[in-house]
Amino acid sequence: MKKAFMLVAALTMGSAMAKPYVHAADTTVSKASDAKTGGTIRLTVAGDFDTYNPFTAQGRPNIPELTDAGGLITSDPNTGEYEGYMAESFTISPDKRTYTFTLRPELKWSDGQAITADDYISTFKIIAADEETSLNSYLFDNGKAVTWKKLGDRKLSLTFPRATVQNLETISYLTPQPDHIFGKAFGNGGAAGVKAVRDLWDVGTDVSKLVVSGPFKVSKYARGERLTLVKNSFYGQWNKDSAGKALPYLDGLQYSVVKDQNAQLAQFLAGNVDLYQPSNRDQLAQIVAAKNSGKLSVDVLANAGPNASVDFLYFNFNKSSDPFKQALFRNVKFRQAMSMLVDKDAIVDQVLGGLGVAAWTSVYPLYKDWIAPDVDKYKFNPAQANKVLDSLGFKKRGADGIRVDGKGNRLSFTLTTNGENTRRQQMARLFADEAKKAGVEVKTSFVPFNQLLGVVYPETDAGKLDRKFDASITGLSGGGFINPVGVSASLACGGELNGYNQSSKCIQPWETQQFNLFNKSTAEFDTAKRKAIANQIQKLQAENLGFIYLASQNAHYAWDSRVQGEYPKKIANPLWASSYFGPRDIALTWVSK
C-alpha cells in the first residue's frame, strides 16, 4: 500500500487546479502530433444486441459497455497503479475502508448535463437494490453492504465493510449512469423502482433519448444489420491526448452483425473490417498469407499470450424436477470421471490449432505465477473414467452402447453452449465423442447466447432451484489482476456467475470452504500469503470440479494498416488489451486514410 499512499498524496496536491484527464503518451505508439482526426472503424459482432439499458445488459460485447466512459479511477497499464480518471483526486482513510473522491468539473453526459455526485449515488442505489444486475455483488462483501455518501455536487465517498486488496479494483468497475433518467425512474426505490429502471431503454427506444458518458454514442441500430456509433463531443471536454487535443480522434464505430465466425473472417480478408481477433491457427494463417501475398494491408500481432479468459464445462446442481440427474451432477465422482473424459490436449491442438493453453482452475493461464502446483489430478484418462463410472453403478451397456444403472437410468445428458461460438461447439463435440466411447451419451445443443444466459441464470428463486439444462460450456473473461483467483460472483454459492450452483445456499462443504478462503485472500495484503491462500482455493477446485476448466486460447490481433495508435510492445498483451478493440485504447485510435 505504500505506493497507493504515495499516489494519494500526489493526487491531492494536484486537486487545487482542475484539469481534464490526459491520456499518457506512453500508452500509444503514435505521437500526438501525427494523429489525425476523423474516420470510422469497422467491426463485426456475432449476435444482435439486446438492450441499451446498462442495468440489464448481459454478455459481451454489449452497447452500454461500448458507450461507457469508465469509472472514478483507472489503472495505468505501464505501472499497474490506479489513478484518478473521472475523479481528479481521491484519498484513502487510514483503515483502508473509506475512499473519498472529487470529480472533475468538466464531466458531462452526452446530452450536455453535468456528471455529478448524484449520478454516482443513484447508480449505487440501483445496483444495490437490483440483485439481477451484473455489478450487484460488488456492493456487498460477504453479505455486508458498501455504503456511500454525497459530500457535495462533485464530492462523494464510498465505505467498504472491510479493507481488501480489491477495493480499488471494485471502484474502477463502478461507472455512473444519468441520475436524471435512471435515478428519476428509480424514485423511492424498492421493487417498483427496480422494475421502472429495468423497463427503460429496450432496443426499441429512440436512440436520441439515450444518454451516455463514453467517447461514442448510438446513432442508429438496425437489428440483424448494423450498429452505428458516433463521437460524443462532450467526452473530449475532459479527455485529452498528451498534447491537449480532445479525444476520441475517430468520428465513430460501425458494427455489422455477422453471426457466422467464418463469415466474419471472410469480411476481414475482403478488407471490409478494420479490427479482427483470429481465434485459431487456420484463421491466423489465412490472414498472414493474405498479408504476405500483398492481398491485404494489415498488421498482425500473433501469440500475444493467453487471453484473460477461459472456457469451462459445468453440470447443473439445481435440477429439482429431475432428482436422478440432480443427484448425478452433484456427485463429485461423476464430475471427476467427466473431467477424465476431457482431452484438453486435443482441444488445444484441434480446436485452438495449437495456439492455446489448458486450464485447470479459476486462475487464467495468463497469470501463470499464480497457478497452484498439482492441479491436473483429473486429466484425460478414459480407462480410469470407466472404472469410476463402473463404481457408480453404471456397469451395463444397452444396445446403443450407453451405460445403464441398476434402476434402468441411462447415462445420458445434454450439453448446451452458444450457437454463435464455433470454438465452444467444437469443444462440446470433442467431449461428446470421448464420452460416447466410455458409454456416456452427450447430446449437444447450440442455442443463441442470450437464450442460454436466460436458462443458466434464471431470475426467479424457483427458477434457480430447477434450471432447465443439464450441462453447459460457457466462459469468463476480464476480472482483476490484484487477486486473480477469481471474483465473488463466480465463487460464491448463488453468485451471478456461478454456473453450477445458482441456489443461494452452498450444497457441498467445499463450496463453503472455497468462498471462505476467497474472502480471506481478499483481506491479505501480503502478496506471497495471498498466493498461498489462492493455492488452497485451486486445490479445492481441482478436487471437486464445480467448473471443469478447459482452455484459454492465445490472443492474436490483426488490424487494417490504416488503423493507428496501438499500445507499445511492452503492454500490447492480453492483460491490458481491450475485449472489444484489441491492444489499444479506442480513444487514442486513429485512421491514416
C-alpha positions in Angstrom: 0.0 0.0 0.0 3.0 2.3 0.2 2.7 3.1 -3.5 -1.1 3.8 -3.1 -0.5 6.3 -0.3 2.2 8.0 -2.4 -0.4 8.2 -5.2 -2.9 9.7 -2.9 -0.5 12.4 -1.8 0.3 13.3 -5.4 -3.3 13.5 -6.5 -4.3 15.5 -3.5 -1.7 18.1 -4.2 -2.9 18.4 -7.8 -6.6 18.9 -6.9 -6.1 22.7 -6.3 -6.2 23.2 -10.1 -8.9 21.4 -12.0 -7.8 19.7 -15.2 -9.0 17.2 -17.7 -7.8 13.6 -17.8 -4.7 13.4 -20.0 -4.0 10.1 -21.7 -0.3 9.3 -21.2 1.9 9.5 -24.2 3.4 6.1 -23.4 0.1 4.2 -23.9 0.3 4.6 -27.7 2.9 4.2 -30.3 1.7 7.3 -32.1 3.0 10.8 -31.5 0.1 13.1 -30.7 1.3 15.4 -33.4 0.9 12.6 -36.0 -2.7 11.6 -35.0 -5.4 12.6 -37.4 -9.0 13.3 -36.5 -11.9 11.7 -38.3 -12.8 8.4 -39.8 -14.8 5.4 -38.7 -13.6 2.0 -37.5 -15.5 -1.0 -39.0 -16.1 -4.1 -36.8 -18.3 -7.2 -36.7 -20.4 -8.6 -33.9 -21.7 -12.2 -33.7 -25.2 -11.6 -32.5 -27.8 -8.9 -32.1 -27.5 -6.5 -29.2 -30.4 -7.0 -26.8 -30.7 -3.7 -24.9 -29.4 -0.2 -24.4 -30.0 -0.5 -20.6 -26.8 -0.7 -18.6 -28.5 -2.4 -15.7 -29.9 -5.3 -17.7 -27.2 -5.8 -20.3 -25.5 -9.2 -20.3 -22.9 -10.9 -22.5 -20.2 -9.2 -24.5 -20.0 -7.0 -26.4 -22.9 -5.0 -25.2 -23.9 -1.5 -26.1 -23.7 0.0 -22.6 -20.1 -1.0 -22.3 -19.3 0.3 -25.8 -20.7 3.7 -24.8 -19.4 3.9 -21.3 -16.5 6.2 -20.3 -15.3 4.3 -17.3 -15.1 4.9 -13.6 -13.8 7.2 -10.9 -10.3 5.6 -11.3 -8.4 3.7 -13.9 -5.2 1.6 -13.9 -2.1 2.7 -15.7 -1.1 -0.3 -18.0 2.6 0.7 -17.6 2.7 0.6 -13.9 -0.5 -1.2 -12.8 -1.2 1.6 -10.3 -4.6 3.1 -10.0 -5.0 6.8 -10.8 -7.9 9.3 -10.9 -10.0 9.2 -14.1 -13.4 10.8 -13.7 -12.1 11.8 -10.2 -9.5 14.4 -10.3 -8.3 13.3 -6.9 -9.0 10.8 -4.2 -8.0 9.9 -0.7 -8.0 6.7 1.3 -8.8 6.6 5.0 -6.1 5.2 7.4 -8.2 2.0 7.9 -8.3 1.5 4.1 -12.1 1.3 4.1 -13.3 4.8 3.0 -12.4 6.3 -0.3 -13.2 9.9 -1.0 -13.4 11.3 -4.5 -13.6 14.8 -6.0 -15.0 14.7 -9.6 -13.5 16.7 -12.5 -15.6 19.8 -13.1 -15.6 19.2 -16.9 -17.5 15.9 -16.8 -20.7 15.9 -18.9 -23.2 13.4 -20.3 -23.8 13.2 -24.0 -26.9 15.5 -23.6 -24.7 18.2 -22.1 -25.8 17.9 -18.5 -23.0 17.8 -15.9 -22.0 14.5 -14.4 -22.2 14.9 -10.6 -22.1 13.0 -7.4 -25.9 12.5 -7.7 -25.2 10.3 -10.8 -22.9 8.1 -8.8 -25.2 8.0 -5.7 -28.3 7.0 -7.6 -26.3 4.4 -9.6 -25.0 2.8 -6.4 -28.6 2.7 -5.0 -29.9 1.0 -8.1 -27.1 -1.6 -8.3 -27.5 -2.4 -4.6 -31.3 -2.8 -4.9 -31.3 -4.9 -8.1 -29.9 -8.3 -7.3 -30.0 -9.3 -11.0 -27.8 -6.5 -12.3 -24.2 -7.6 -13.1 -22.4 -5.4 -10.5 -24.7 -6.1 -7.6 -22.2 -8.3 -5.8 -19.6 -5.6 -5.9 -21.6 -3.5 -3.5 -21.6 -6.3 -0.9 -18.8 -8.1 0.9 -19.9 -11.4 2.3 -23.4 -10.1 2.9 -22.3 -6.7 4.3 -23.1 -3.6 2.2 -20.8 -1.0 0.9 -22.1 2.5 1.9 -21.8 5.8 0.2 -22.2 9.5 1.0 -22.7 12.6 -1.1 -20.3 15.3 0.2 -21.1 17.9 -2.4 -22.0 18.2 -6.1 -18.6 17.0 -7.0 -17.6 15.1 -4.0 -18.6 11.7 -2.6 -17.2 8.8 -0.6 -17.5 5.0 -0.5 -17.0 3.0 2.6 -16.4 -0.8 2.4 -17.2 -3.2 5.1 -13.6 -4.2 5.4 -10.2 -3.4 3.9 -9.5 -5.6 1.0 -6.8 -5.6 -1.8 -9.6 -5.4 -4.3 -11.5 -2.3 -3.2 -9.8 0.0 -5.7 -10.4 -2.6 -8.4 -14.0 -2.7 -7.5 -14.3 1.1 -7.6 -12.8 1.1 -11.1 -15.7 -1.1 -12.2 -18.5 1.2 -10.9 -19.4 3.6 -13.7 -22.1 6.2 -13.3 -25.5 6.3 -15.1 -27.5 9.5 -15.5 -29.5 10.3 -12.4 -31.9 12.5 -14.4 -33.0 9.3 -16.2 -32.4 6.2 -14.1 -32.4 7.9 -10.7 -35.7 9.6 -11.7 -37.2 6.3 -12.7 -35.9 4.6 -9.5 -37.7 7.2 -7.4 -38.1 5.9 -3.8 -36.6 2.6 -4.8 -37.9 -0.8 -3.9 -39.2 -3.4 -6.3 -41.2 -0.8 -8.2 -38.1 1.4 -8.6 -36.0 -1.5 -9.9 -38.7 -2.5 -12.3 -39.0 1.1 -13.6 -35.3 1.2 -14.2 -35.3 -2.2 -15.9 -38.2 -1.1 -18.2 -36.1 1.7 -19.6 -34.1 1.7 -22.8 -35.0 -1.5 -24.6 -33.8 -1.8 -28.1 -37.0 -0.2 -29.3 -36.0 3.1 -27.6 -35.5 6.2 -29.8 -31.7 6.4 -29.7 -31.8 10.2 -29.4 -33.1 9.6 -25.9 -30.0 7.6 -24.8 -27.6 9.5 -22.6 -24.0 8.1 -22.2 -20.6 9.2 -20.8 -18.2 7.5 -23.2 -16.4 8.6 -26.4 -19.2 7.3 -28.6 -23.0 7.3 -28.5 -25.5 5.3 -30.5 -26.6 6.9 -33.8 -28.5 4.1 -35.3 -29.2 0.4 -34.7 -30.9 -1.9 -37.1 -31.3 -5.4 -35.6 -29.7 -8.1 -37.6 -27.8 -5.5 -39.7 -25.7 -2.7 -38.1 -25.0 -0.6 -35.1 -23.6 2.8 -35.7 -21.8 4.8 -33.0 -20.8 8.4 -33.4 -18.5 10.7 -31.4 -19.8 12.1 -28.2 -18.2 15.6 -28.3 -18.7 16.1 -24.6 -16.2 13.3 -23.8 -13.4 15.4 -25.4 -14.0 18.2 -22.9 -12.4 16.1 -20.1 -10.4 13.6 -22.1 -7.3 14.9 -23.9 -4.3 13.4 -25.6 -0.8 14.2 -24.3 -0.8 17.3 -26.5 -4.1 18.6 -25.1 -6.2 17.6 -28.1 -9.8 16.5 -27.5 -10.5 12.7 -27.8 -11.6 10.5 -29.4 -9.8 11.1 -32.7 -12.4 8.9 -34.5 -15.7 10.1 -35.7 -17.3 6.8 -34.9 -17.6 3.0 -34.9 -19.6 0.8 -37.1 -20.6 -2.8 -36.1 -22.0 -5.1 -38.7 -24.0 -8.1 -37.4 -22.3 -11.2 -38.9 -23.4 -14.2 -37.0 -21.1 -16.8 -38.5 -17.4 -16.7 -37.4 -16.2 -17.9 -40.8 -18.1 -15.1 -42.5 -16.5 -12.6 -40.1 -13.1 -13.8 -41.2 -14.1 -13.5 -44.8 -15.2 -9.9 -44.2 -11.8 -9.1 -42.7 -9.9 -10.8 -45.6 -12.0 -8.9 -48.0 -10.9 -5.6 -46.4 -14.4 -4.8 -45.2 -13.4 -4.9 -41.5 -10.7 -3.0 -39.6 -10.2 -5.0 -36.4 -10.2 -8.8 -36.1 -9.0 -11.3 -33.5 -8.1 -14.6 -35.0 -9.1 -17.5 -32.7 -7.1 -20.3 -34.2 -4.2 -21.3 -36.3 -6.2 -21.5 -39.5 -7.6 -18.1 -39.2 -4.2 -16.6 -38.3 -2.6 -18.4 -41.2 -5.1 -17.1 -43.7 -4.6 -13.5 -42.6 -0.8 -13.9 -42.7 -0.9 -15.5 -46.1 -3.1 -12.6 -47.4 -0.7 -10.1 -45.9 2.4 -11.8 -47.3 0.9 -12.1 -50.8 0.1 -8.4 -50.8 -3.7 -9.0 -51.0 -4.3 -7.4 -47.6 -2.5 -4.5 -45.9 -2.7 -5.4 -42.3 -0.7 -5.5 -39.1 -0.6 -8.8 -37.2 0.3 -9.5 -33.5 0.3 -13.3 -33.1 0.6 -15.2 -29.9 0.5 -12.2 -27.6 -0.1 -14.7 -24.8 -3.1 -16.5 -23.2 -6.2 -14.4 -23.1 -7.7 -13.1 -19.8 -10.5 -15.6 -20.4 -11.3 -19.3 -20.1 -13.9 -21.7 -21.3 -15.3 -24.3 -18.9 -17.8 -27.1 -18.6 -20.2 -27.4 -15.7 -23.1 -29.5 -14.5 -26.4 -28.1 -13.2 -26.6 -28.7 -9.4 -30.2 -27.2 -9.4 -32.5 -29.6 -11.2 -35.2 -30.4 -8.7 -37.6 -31.7 -11.4 -35.2 -34.5 -12.2 -33.9 -36.0 -9.0 -31.8 -38.6 -10.8 -29.8 -36.0 -12.8 -29.6 -33.6 -9.9 -28.0 -36.3 -7.7 -25.7 -37.4 -10.5 -24.5 -33.9 -11.2 -23.9 -33.3 -7.5 -21.8 -36.4 -7.3 -18.1 -35.5 -7.2 -17.1 -38.9 -8.5 -19.2 -38.4 -11.6 -17.6 -35.0 -12.2 -14.2 -36.4 -11.8 -15.0 -39.1 -14.3 -16.2 -36.5 -16.7 -13.1 -34.4 -16.2 -11.1 -37.5 -17.2 -13.0 -37.7 -20.5 -12.0 -34.1 -21.4 -9.0 -34.3 -23.7 -7.5 -30.8 -23.2 -4.5 -31.6 -25.4 -6.9 -32.3 -28.2 -8.9 -29.1 -27.5 -5.7 -27.1 -27.7 -4.5 -28.9 -30.9 -7.7 -29.4 -32.8 -9.9 -26.5 -31.7 -7.3 -23.8 -31.0 -4.8 -25.0 -33.6 -2.1 -25.5 -31.0 -2.3 -21.8 -30.0 -3.8 -22.1 -26.5 -3.1 -23.4 -23.0 -5.0 -26.0 -21.0 -6.7 -24.5 -17.9 -7.2 -26.3 -14.6 -8.5 -23.7 -12.1 -10.2 -20.3 -11.9 -6.7 -18.6 -12.3 -6.4 -17.9 -16.0 -3.2 -19.3 -17.6 -2.3 -15.7 -18.3 -1.4 -15.4 -14.6 1.0 -18.4 -14.7 2.8 -17.4 -11.5 -0.5 -17.7 -9.6 -1.4 -21.2 -10.7 -1.1 -23.8 -7.9 1.0 -26.9 -8.5 -0.5 -30.4 -9.0 -4.0 -29.2 -10.0 -4.2 -31.5 -13.0 -5.2 -34.6 -11.0 -8.2 -35.5 -13.1 -6.7 -35.0 -16.5 -7.6 -37.1 -19.6 -7.7 -40.8 -18.6 -10.5 -42.7 -20.2 -9.5 -46.0 -18.6 -9.8 -44.5 -15.1 -13.0 -42.8 -16.0 -14.5 -46.1 -17.0 -13.6 -47.5 -13.6 -15.2 -44.6 -11.8 -18.4 -44.9 -13.8 -18.4 -48.7 -13.0 -18.1 -47.8 -9.3 -21.1 -45.5 -9.6 -23.2 -48.4 -10.8 -23.3 -47.7 -14.5 -21.9 -51.0 -15.4 -24.3 -52.3 -18.1 -24.4 -51.1 -21.6 -27.6 -51.1 -23.8 -27.8 -52.0 -27.4 -26.6 -48.5 -28.3 -23.5 -48.8 -26.0 -24.8 -46.3 -23.4 -24.3 -47.2 -19.8 -27.3 -48.0 -17.6 -27.5 -48.3 -13.8 -29.4 -51.0 -11.8 -32.6 -48.9 -11.9 -32.5 -48.5 -15.7 -31.3 -44.9 -15.7 -29.3 -44.2 -18.9 -26.1 -42.2 -18.5 -27.2 -39.5 -20.9 -27.4 -35.8 -20.7 -27.5 -32.7 -23.0 -24.5 -30.3 -23.3 -25.5 -26.8 -24.3 -23.5 -23.9 -25.5 -24.0 -20.8 -27.6 -24.6 -21.2 -31.3 -22.6 -18.2 -32.2 -19.4 -19.7 -30.9 -17.8 -22.4 -33.1 -14.9 -22.8 -30.6 -17.2 -24.0 -27.8 -19.2 -26.1 -30.2 -16.0 -27.9 -31.2 -15.1 -28.4 -27.6 -18.5 -29.9 -26.9 -18.3 -32.3 -29.8 -14.8 -33.5 -28.8 -16.1 -34.2 -25.3 -19.2 -35.9 -26.6 -17.0 -38.2 -28.8 -14.8 -39.2 -25.9 -17.8 -39.7 -23.6 -19.5 -42.0 -26.1 -16.5 -44.3 -26.1 -16.9 -44.6 -22.3 -20.7 -45.3 -22.7 -21.9 -41.8 -21.9 -24.4 -40.2 -24.2 -23.8 -36.5 -24.6 -26.3 -34.8 -26.8 -25.1 -31.4 -27.9 -27.4 -28.3 -28.2 -26.4 -25.0 -29.6 -28.6 -22.0 -28.8 -28.4 -18.2 -29.1 -26.2 -16.8 -26.3 -28.9 -14.6 -24.8 -31.2 -17.6 -24.6 -28.5 -19.7 -22.9 -28.0 -17.0 -20.3 -31.6 -17.0 -19.5 -31.6 -20.7 -18.9 -28.4 -20.9 -16.9 -29.1 -17.7 -14.8 -32.9 -17.5 -14.3 -34.2 -14.6 -12.4 -36.7 -16.2 -10.0 -35.8 -18.1 -6.9 -38.0 -21.0 -8.1 -36.2 -21.0 -11.4 -32.8 -21.1 -9.8 -33.8 -24.3 -8.0 -34.9 -26.0 -11.2 -32.9 -24.8 -14.0 -33.8 -26.2 -17.4 -30.4 -27.5 -18.6 -28.1 -30.4 -17.9 -24.6 -29.2 -18.6 -23.1 -26.3 -20.4 -19.9 -24.8 -21.8 -19.6 -21.1 -21.3 -16.7 -18.9 -20.2 -15.5 -15.9 -18.4 -13.3 -13.0 -19.4 -11.9 -10.0 -17.7 -11.6 -9.8 -13.9 -8.8 -8.3 -11.9 -5.1 -8.8 -11.7 -4.7 -7.9 -8.0 -6.1 -11.3 -6.8 -6.6 -13.3 -10.0 -8.0 -16.4 -8.2 -11.5 -15.2 -9.2 -14.4 -13.0 -8.2 -17.1 -13.4 -5.7 -19.7 -13.6 -8.4 -18.3 -16.9 -9.7 -17.0 -18.4 -6.4 -20.0 -17.7 -4.1 -22.9 -20.1 -4.0 -25.7 -18.5 -6.0 -23.2 -15.9 -7.3 -24.3 -14.2 -10.5 -21.6 -16.1 -12.5 -21.7 -19.4 -10.6 -22.9 -21.7 -13.4 -23.1 -24.9 -11.4 -25.0 -23.7 -8.3 -27.5 -20.8 -8.6 -29.2 -21.6 -5.3 -28.5 -19.1 -2.5 -27.0 -21.8 -0.2 -23.9 -23.9 -0.6 -24.8 -27.5 -1.3 -21.5 -29.2 -0.5 -18.9 -28.3 2.2 -16.1 -27.5 -0.3 -18.2 -24.7 -1.8 -18.3 -23.0 1.6 -14.6 -23.6 2.2 -13.8 -22.1 -1.2 -15.7 -18.9 -0.6 -14.4 -18.5 2.9 -10.9 -18.8 1.6 -11.6 -16.3 -1.1 -12.8 -13.8 1.5 -9.6 -14.5 3.5 -7.5 -13.9 0.4 -9.1 -10.5 -0.4 -8.1 -9.3 3.1 -4.5 -10.4 2.7 -2.2 -7.5 1.6 0.9 -9.6 1.6 1.2 -11.0 -2.0 3.1 -14.2 -1.0 0.5 -15.0 1.6 -2.3 -14.2 -0.8 -0.9 -16.6 -3.3 -0.7 -19.4 -0.7 -4.4 -18.9 0.0 -5.1 -18.9 -3.7 -3.3 -22.3 -3.9 -5.7 -23.7 -1.3 -8.7 -22.5 -3.3 -7.4 -24.0 -6.5 -6.8 -27.4 -4.9 -10.4 -27.4 -3.8 -11.5 -26.6 -7.3 -9.2 -29.2 -8.8 -10.6 -31.9 -6.5 -14.3 -31.0 -6.7 -14.7 -29.7 -10.2 -17.6 -27.4 -9.9 -16.2 -25.9 -13.1 -14.2 -28.2 -15.3 -11.9 -25.7 -16.8 -11.0 -26.4 -20.4 -8.6 -24.0 -22.0 -7.6 -20.4 -22.7 -6.9 -19.5 -26.3 -3.8 -17.4 -27.1 -4.6 -13.9 -28.2 -3.9 -12.8 -31.7 -4.7 -9.4 -33.1 -4.9 -8.1 -36.6 -5.9 -4.7 -37.9 -6.0 -2.9 -41.1 -2.9 -0.9 -41.6 -4.9 2.3 -41.8 -5.7 1.9 -38.1 -3.1 3.6 -35.9 -2.5 4.1 -32.2 -1.9 0.7 -30.7 -0.2 0.1 -27.4 3.6 -0.1 -27.3 5.0 -3.6 -27.5 5.6 -4.0 -23.7 1.9 -3.5 -22.9 0.4 -4.9 -26.1 -0.6 -8.1 -24.4 -3.9 -9.7 -23.3 -3.6 -8.3 -19.7 -4.2 -4.8 -21.0 -5.9 -5.4 -24.3 -9.5 -4.4 -24.7 -12.1 -7.1 -25.2 -13.5 -5.1 -28.0 -10.7 -3.3 -29.7 -7.5 -5.4 -29.0 -4.2 -3.8 -27.9 -5.3 -0.2 -28.0 -7.3 2.5 -26.2 -10.1 3.3 -28.6 -9.9 6.9 -27.6 -6.3 7.1 -28.8 -7.0 5.2 -32.0 -7.0 7.0 -35.4 -7.1 6.2 -39.1 -4.5 7.3 -41.5 -6.7 7.3 -44.6 
